[in-house]
Amino acid sequence: MNKRTRWTRLLPTLGPGTAWLLVFTLVPTLLIFYTSFLQRDPHGWLSGPLTLENYRRFFGIGPDGLDPLYLNILGRSLLLGFVTTLATVLIGYPFAFFIAGSPRKNLLLLLVVLPFWTNFLIRVYAWIVIFQRKGVLNALLGQFGLDPVLLYPSWTAVYVGTIYTYLPFLILPLYASVEKIDWTLLEAAHDLGAGKLRGFWHAVFPQTLPGLIAGILLVFIPAVGTFVISDLLGAGKAILVGNVIQQQFGASRDWAFGSAAAFVLMAVVLTGLWLYARWAGERGMEELV
């Protein structure tokens, strides 16, 4: 079979997917990249010439020295992503094993996916009802004679809401990996003299890595770019990069600076994926996919 015949046969299969990626992924990305070099005129419209001013503004490079305002916001977004990812791993990793070993795994899986049956905004508003001054949590504390705590609006509420929102995204792929574990490897490790911890680390943990890495990516990427949770549970006190982008494309109508902020965030995430690809190698990426 020559190359032309092979491409002719593959075109009906690859063509629609490739066209979708080009139209809805590559083209918008290139438009954001191009817009980031434009400027906002006094009327709110985009105009030339091409400039790096938006990136200088984001990184705080100005005639008066460095202004780390937006870099601090980016740091807070990355911190939220790291903390959320770490918390979901600590909670979700043992829970995935618990589900796999439970005789009621179907019921537990149903409970994991049950929040997806409710609108995302309703779930976030539910945390407001729980955390507000006269909310469910303080009413419960009052029943035990404890002083009320003010958790809304606060960073604590933002972190709790983000962890709750993205926890299922780690549990589900990790559970899929746990279900495929070959437990005979653990028995062989014990037969060779390995203890429980060492046997788990060398025989079981490597088998869960594809699901764990997939879950980490599914949690970290949206957590870094979140803006709805911080907007509602932070009530304007928790500003993240996602909020900056939302404001620039919305009320401020500065699409050029919003594009620059979005592209910086995209570059940070893609750099992390590239570093993982370099570390994992071709086999690790194949297992992840």
URRAJO-V109621 format. One record per residue. N is the residue number from 1. RES is the residue in three letters. PSI is psi in whole degrees, -180 to 180 (NA if undefined). NEAR is the number of other ideal C-beta (glycine too) atoms within 8 Angstrom. Layout:
n->{N N}
res->{RES RES}
psi->{PSI PSI}
near->{NEAR NEAR}
This chain:
n->{1 2 3 4 5 6 7 8 9 10 11 12 13 14 15 16 17 18 19 20 21 22 23 24 25 26 27 28 29 30 31 32 33 34 35 36 37 38 39 40 41 42 43 44 45 46 47 48 49 50 51 52 53 54 55 56 57 58 59 60 61 62 63 64 65 66 67 68 69 70 71 72 73 74 75 76 77 78 79 80 81 82 83 84 85 86 87 88 89 90 91 92 93 94 95 96 97 98 99 100 101 102 103 104 105 106 107 108 109 110 111 112 113 114 115 116 117 118 119 120 121 122 123 124 125 126 127 128 129 130 131 132 133 134 135 136 137 138 139 140 141 142 143 144 145 146 147 148 149 150 151 152 153 154 155 156 157 158 159 160 161 162 163 164 165 166 167 168 169 170 171 172 173 174 175 176 177 178 179 180 181 182 183 184 185 186 187 188 189 190 191 192 193 194 195 196 197 198 199 200 201 202 203 204 205 206 207 208 209 210 211 212 213 214 215 216 217 218 219 220 221 222 223 224 225 226 227 228 229 230 231 232 233 234 235 236 237 238 239 240 241 242 243 244 245 246 247 248 249 250 251 252 253 254 255 256 257 258 259 260 261 262 263 264 265 266 267 268 269 270 271 272 273 274 275 276 277 278 279 280 281 282 283 284 285 286 287 288 289}
res->{MET ASN LYS ARG THR ARG TRP THR ARG LEU LEU PRO THR LEU GLY PRO GLY THR ALA TRP LEU LEU VAL PHE THR LEU VAL PRO THR LEU LEU ILE PHE TYR THR SER PHE LEU GLN ARG ASP PRO HIS GLY TRP LEU SER GLY PRO LEU THR LEU GLU ASN TYR ARG ARG PHE PHE GLY ILE GLY PRO ASP GLY LEU ASP PRO LEU TYR LEU ASN ILE LEU GLY ARG SER LEU LEU LEU GLY PHE VAL THR THR LEU ALA THR VAL LEU ILE GLY TYR PRO PHE ALA PHE PHE ILE ALA GLY SER PRO ARG LYS ASN LEU LEU LEU LEU LEU VAL VAL LEU PRO PHE TRP THR ASN PHE LEU ILE ARG VAL TYR ALA TRP ILE VAL ILE PHE GLN ARG LYS GLY VAL LEU ASN ALA LEU LEU GLY GLN PHE GLY LEU ASP PRO VAL LEU LEU TYR PRO SER TRP THR ALA VAL TYR VAL GLY THR ILE TYR THR TYR LEU PRO PHE LEU ILE LEU PRO LEU TYR ALA SER VAL GLU LYS ILE ASP TRP THR LEU LEU GLU ALA ALA HIS ASP LEU GLY ALA GLY LYS LEU ARG GLY PHE TRP HIS ALA VAL PHE PRO GLN THR LEU PRO GLY LEU ILE ALA GLY ILE LEU LEU VAL PHE ILE PRO ALA VAL GLY THR PHE VAL ILE SER ASP LEU LEU GLY ALA GLY LYS ALA ILE LEU VAL GLY ASN VAL ILE GLN GLN GLN PHE GLY ALA SER ARG ASP TRP ALA PHE GLY SER ALA ALA ALA PHE VAL LEU MET ALA VAL VAL LEU THR GLY LEU TRP LEU TYR ALA ARG TRP ALA GLY GLU ARG GLY MET GLU GLU LEU VAL}
psi->{122 170 -38 -43 -40 -44 -33 -37 -33 -22 -45 -27 -47 -24 -54 -42 -41 -42 -40 -46 -40 -45 -42 -3 -61 -48 -48 -36 -43 -36 -41 -43 -45 -43 -30 -16 1 -176 157 124 174 -20 2 5 159 139 163 -172 174 139 160 12 -38 -39 -37 -41 -42 -44 3 25 111 176 -22 11 -164 136 101 25 -57 -28 -37 -40 -42 -40 -40 -37 -44 -39 -43 -42 -44 -46 -43 -44 -45 -44 -42 -34 -45 -34 -45 -31 -55 -30 -34 -40 -37 -42 -46 -33 0 141 -14 42 -35 -40 -41 -40 -37 -40 -32 -43 -9 -41 -26 -14 -10 144 141 -44 -37 -39 -37 -43 -29 -36 -31 -43 -36 -43 -18 167 -43 35 -171 -43 -47 -31 -39 -42 -37 -31 -24 11 21 153 146 154 142 98 -4 126 145 166 -31 -44 -39 -45 -45 -45 -39 -44 -45 -41 -42 1 -44 -28 -20 -38 -44 -52 -31 -40 -39 -38 -39 -37 -23 4 135 101 -13 -26 -37 -39 -40 -39 -40 -38 -28 6 4 141 -178 -48 -46 -38 -42 -44 -37 -25 -32 -49 -45 -30 -20 -5 -44 -46 -36 -46 -42 -43 -40 -44 -40 -23 -49 -45 -52 -29 -38 -37 7 147 -25 -45 -47 -33 -41 -50 -21 -20 45 -9 -16 99 123 174 -39 -38 -38 -47 -44 -44 -40 -38 -14 -99 -40 -25 33 77 -29 -49 -36 -38 -40 -44 -41 -40 -35 -45 -43 -41 -39 -45 -45 -33 -41 -41 -39 -41 -40 -41 -39 -38 -43 -30 -178 -39 -40 -39 -37 -41 -36 -45 NA}
near->{3 5 5 6 8 9 8 7 7 8 8 6 6 8 8 6 8 8 8 9 9 9 8 7 9 8 9 8 9 8 8 12 10 8 11 14 10 13 10 12 8 3 4 7 6 9 7 5 3 5 8 6 7 14 10 9 12 12 8 11 6 9 2 4 4 6 7 7 7 13 10 8 12 12 8 11 14 10 8 16 13 9 9 15 13 8 10 16 12 7 10 13 11 7 9 15 9 9 14 11 5 8 3 6 9 6 7 11 10 8 7 10 10 8 7 6 5 8 5 8 8 8 12 14 9 8 14 13 9 9 13 9 7 5 12 7 10 12 9 8 11 9 6 6 4 6 4 8 7 6 9 13 9 13 8 7 15 14 12 12 13 13 12 9 10 14 12 10 12 17 15 11 14 16 13 9 15 13 7 7 10 6 7 6 10 11 8 9 12 10 6 6 4 9 5 6 6 9 13 10 8 9 13 12 9 7 11 14 11 10 14 14 12 11 17 11 10 12 16 13 10 10 13 14 11 12 11 9 13 15 11 12 18 15 9 7 8 14 10 13 14 12 12 13 13 10 10 13 9 7 4 9 9 9 12 14 14 14 13 13 14 11 11 12 15 10 8 11 11 8 8 9 9 8 8 10 10 7 7 10 8 5 7 13 10 7 8 10 4}
